[in-house]
Amino acid sequence: MFAYIWPLILVVFSNVMYQICAKGVPNNINPFASLTVTYIVGAISSAAMYFVFNKGGNLFNEFSKLNWAPFIFGFVLVGLEVGWIYVYKAGWQVSTATIVQSSFLAVILIFVGYILYNESLTWNKIVGVTICLIGLIFIQCKS
């Protein structure tokens, strides 16, 4: 059971820290300069963790197994991260920006799963999408 739960705990914790860091980027720095430091730290950390978890491993041999995904993923991550920095610079609150983004993302990914990965599109999912969209209306309403 722990092997099933711990990755989700890591993702939730990392997402909380991610949002805190994205909101904490100083307003007077160019987001791409900030991300340059972020990716240098990330690259060093990734390489270090590779060797921690793969004693005697050969990182360059691993690179020979790459396909298109990590390269596109790099561009996507830049867009994602600079997008979040600009979301917070635009004045969004942490408590609402992530909910709005996650709701739209969930709705889109239901259809992506159906179209690209032949995942089922059930009535439960359609009702869930509807509830998410109705929830967004309530979240964005000013009282």
Secondary structure as UniProt FT lines:
FT   HELIX           2..24
FT   TURN            27..28
FT   HELIX           31..53
FT   TURN            55..56
FT   HELIX           59..63
FT   TURN            64..65
FT   HELIX           69..89
FT   TURN            90..91
FT   HELIX           94..117
FT   HELIX           123..140
//
